[in-house]
């Protein structure tokens, strides 16, 4: 809901102020009595005004104002269409504001250059240094990765050599065990053969001794 619009009352120069006072005295008691009545009613039963009541009050105030203006002989003019004369102080202030607005772009340009010099340039230098360090670290990481790959290959070869060595050790132990067992068998065979040869030798010696005795006995008997 919009409030009452601002208006200006143009009064002729020959109009006297006394009828206006009387009319105002005539009009105001009614409006004041109605307002007092409404305020008293609102104090007795306080409740917010509705939009219809506000519209009625605005219409009533506009009618009262029109009656007063008609009796005075003036006209109602909208205050929004009238341009007030500017004072010298306002003209000086507007000139200073215009000058300030003209100088603001220069100050902004200088401030922006100072900002670039003080903030952006150091940041760019810092980023350049970081980029160089990043390039160095990237190259170092490349060499580290290459060394890690070489170490990984060497570790794989070492593991393969260890597996081969384990296989060779197992084959050596197996061959040694087999050779030892075979040598033991051969040695046992040799010992058994020597024992049998010794027994046969004893038997042959006994048989030879018996044959010699028999020959000697025959020789002595024939004689």
C-alpha positions as CSV (number, residue, x, y, z in Angstrom):
1,X,0.0,0.0,0.0
2,X,1.5,3.3,-1.1
3,X,1.3,6.4,1.1
4,X,-0.3,9.7,0.1
5,X,1.6,11.5,-2.7
6,X,3.3,14.8,-1.9
7,X,1.4,17.9,-3.2
8,X,2.0,21.6,-3.3
9,X,-0.8,24.1,-2.9
10,X,-0.6,27.3,-4.9
11,X,-2.6,30.1,-3.3
12,X,-3.4,33.4,-5.0
13,X,-1.7,36.5,-3.6
14,X,-5.0,38.3,-2.9
15,X,-6.5,35.4,-0.9
16,X,-6.7,36.2,2.8
17,X,-5.4,33.9,5.4
18,X,-8.4,34.3,7.7
19,X,-10.9,32.1,5.7
20,X,-8.2,29.5,5.5
21,X,-7.8,29.6,9.2
22,X,-11.5,29.4,9.7
23,X,-11.8,26.6,7.2
24,X,-8.9,24.8,8.7
25,X,-10.6,25.3,12.1
26,X,-13.8,23.9,10.6
27,X,-12.1,21.0,8.9
28,X,-9.6,20.0,11.5
29,X,-12.0,19.4,14.4
30,X,-13.9,16.9,12.3
31,X,-10.8,15.1,11.2
32,X,-9.3,15.2,14.7
33,X,-12.5,14.0,16.3
34,X,-12.7,11.2,13.8
35,X,-9.0,10.4,14.4
36,X,-9.5,10.6,18.2
37,X,-12.6,8.4,17.9
38,X,-10.6,5.9,15.9
39,X,-7.7,6.1,18.2
40,X,-10.0,5.7,21.3
41,X,-11.6,2.7,19.6
42,X,-8.3,1.3,18.8
43,X,-7.1,1.8,22.4
44,X,-10.3,0.1,23.7
45,X,-10.1,-2.8,21.2
46,X,-6.6,-2.8,19.7
47,X,-6.5,-4.5,16.3
48,X,-4.5,-3.8,13.1
49,X,-6.1,-1.7,10.4
50,X,-7.2,-3.4,7.2
51,X,-6.4,-2.3,3.8
52,X,-10.0,-1.1,3.2
53,X,-9.8,1.2,6.3
54,X,-6.4,2.6,5.1
55,X,-7.9,3.4,1.6
56,X,-10.9,5.1,3.2
57,X,-8.6,7.3,5.4
58,X,-6.5,8.3,2.4
59,X,-9.6,9.1,0.3
60,X,-11.0,11.2,3.2
61,X,-7.8,13.1,3.6
62,X,-7.6,13.8,-0.2
63,X,-11.2,15.1,-0.1
64,X,-10.5,17.4,2.8
65,X,-7.4,18.7,1.1
66,X,-9.4,19.4,-2.1
67,X,-12.1,21.3,-0.2
68,X,-9.5,23.5,1.5
69,X,-7.8,24.2,-1.8
70,X,-11.1,25.0,-3.5
71,X,-12.1,27.5,-0.8
72,X,-8.8,29.2,-0.9
73,X,-8.8,29.4,-4.7
74,X,-5.6,27.6,-5.4
75,X,-4.5,24.5,-7.3
76,X,-3.0,21.2,-6.3
77,X,0.3,20.5,-8.0
78,X,2.4,17.3,-7.8
79,X,5.6,18.0,-6.0
80,X,7.5,15.4,-7.9
81,X,7.3,17.4,-11.1
82,X,8.8,20.6,-9.6
83,X,12.6,20.9,-9.5
84,X,13.9,22.7,-6.5
85,X,16.5,25.4,-7.1
86,X,20.0,24.2,-6.3
87,X,22.0,26.1,-3.7
88,X,25.7,27.3,-4.3
89,X,26.9,24.7,-1.8
90,X,25.2,21.9,-3.8
91,X,26.8,23.3,-7.1
92,X,30.2,23.3,-5.5
93,X,29.6,19.8,-4.1
94,X,28.5,18.5,-7.5
95,X,31.6,20.1,-9.2
96,X,33.8,18.4,-6.6
97,X,32.0,15.1,-7.1
98,X,32.5,15.4,-10.9
99,X,36.2,16.1,-10.4
100,X,36.5,13.2,-8.1
101,X,34.8,10.9,-10.6
102,X,37.2,12.1,-13.3
103,X,40.2,11.4,-11.1
104,X,39.0,8.0,-9.9
105,X,40.0,6.1,-13.1
106,X,43.6,7.5,-12.8
107,X,43.7,6.5,-9.2
108,X,42.4,3.1,-10.1
109,X,45.0,2.7,-12.9
110,X,47.8,3.7,-10.5
111,X,46.4,1.4,-7.8
112,X,46.2,-1.5,-10.3
113,X,49.8,-0.9,-11.4
114,X,50.9,-0.8,-7.8
115,X,49.0,-4.0,-7.2
116,X,50.7,-5.7,-10.1
117,X,54.1,-4.5,-8.9
118,X,53.6,-5.5,-5.3
119,X,51.5,-8.7,-5.5
120,X,51.4,-10.2,-9.0
121,X,55.1,-9.9,-9.9
122,X,56.4,-11.6,-6.7
123,X,53.8,-14.4,-7.2
124,X,55.0,-14.9,-10.8
125,X,58.6,-15.0,-9.6
126,X,57.7,-17.5,-7.0
127,X,55.8,-19.6,-9.5
128,X,58.9,-19.5,-11.9
129,X,61.1,-20.7,-9.0
130,X,58.6,-23.5,-8.3
131,X,58.5,-24.5,-11.9
132,X,62.3,-24.8,-12.0
133,X,62.3,-26.8,-8.9
134,X,59.5,-28.9,-10.3
135,X,61.6,-29.5,-13.5
136,X,64.6,-30.5,-11.4
137,X,62.5,-32.8,-9.2
138,X,60.9,-34.3,-12.3
139,X,64.3,-35.1,-13.8
140,X,65.4,-36.5,-10.5
141,X,62.3,-38.6,-10.3
142,X,63.0,-39.9,-13.8
143,X,66.5,-41.1,-12.7
144,X,65.2,-42.5,-9.5
145,X,62.5,-44.4,-11.5
146,X,65.2,-45.7,-13.9
147,X,67.4,-46.9,-11.0
148,X,64.4,-48.6,-9.4
149,X,63.7,-50.4,-12.6
150,X,67.4,-51.5,-12.9
151,X,67.4,-52.6,-9.2
152,X,64.2,-54.5,-9.9
153,X,65.8,-56.4,-12.8
154,X,69.0,-57.1,-10.8
155,X,66.8,-58.4,-7.9
156,X,65.0,-60.7,-10.4
157,X,68.3,-62.0,-11.7
158,X,69.6,-62.5,-8.1
159,X,66.5,-64.5,-7.3
160,X,66.9,-66.6,-10.4
161,X,70.6,-67.3,-9.5
162,X,69.5,-68.3,-6.0
163,X,67.0,-70.7,-7.4
164,X,69.6,-72.2,-9.6
165,X,72.1,-72.5,-6.7
166,X,69.5,-74.3,-4.6
167,X,68.9,-76.7,-7.5
168,X,72.6,-77.3,-7.8
169,X,73.0,-77.9,-4.1
170,X,70.1,-80.4,-4.1
171,X,71.6,-82.2,-7.1
172,X,75.0,-82.3,-5.4
173,X,73.6,-83.7,-2.2
174,X,71.6,-86.3,-4.1
175,X,74.7,-87.3,-6.1
176,X,76.8,-87.4,-3.0
177,X,74.3,-89.6,-1.3
178,X,74.0,-91.9,-4.3
179,X,77.8,-92.1,-4.7
180,X,78.3,-92.9,-1.1
181,X,75.7,-95.6,-1.1
182,X,77.2,-97.1,-4.3
183,X,80.7,-97.0,-2.9
184,X,79.5,-98.6,0.3
185,X,77.9,-101.4,-1.7
186,X,81.0,-101.8,-3.8
187,X,83.1,-101.9,-0.7
188,X,80.9,-104.4,1.0
189,X,81.1,-106.5,-2.2
190,X,84.8,-106.3,-2.2
191,X,85.0,-107.2,1.5
192,X,82.7,-110.1,1.0
193,X,84.8,-111.3,-2.0
194,X,88.0,-110.9,0.0
195,X,86.5,-113.0,2.8
196,X,85.4,-115.7,0.3
197,X,88.8,-115.6,-1.4
198,X,90.5,-116.0,2.0
199,X,88.3,-119.0,2.9
200,X,89.0,-120.6,-0.4
201,X,92.7,-120.0,0.1
202,X,92.6,-121.7,3.4
203,X,90.7,-124.6,1.9
204,X,93.3,-124.8,-0.9
205,X,96.2,-124.8,1.5
206,X,94.7,-127.6,3.5
207,X,94.0,-129.6,0.4
208,X,97.6,-129.1,-0.8
209,X,98.9,-130.2,2.5
210,X,96.8,-133.3,2.4
211,X,98.0,-134.1,-1.1
212,X,101.7,-133.8,-0.1
213,X,101.1,-136.1,2.8
214,X,99.4,-138.6,0.6
215,X,102.3,-138.5,-1.9
216,X,104.9,-139.0,0.8
217,X,102.9,-141.9,2.2
218,X,102.8,-143.6,-1.1
219,X,106.5,-143.1,-1.7
220,X,107.4,-144.5,1.7
221,X,105.1,-147.5,1.1
222,X,106.5,-148.4,-2.2
223,X,110.0,-148.3,-0.9
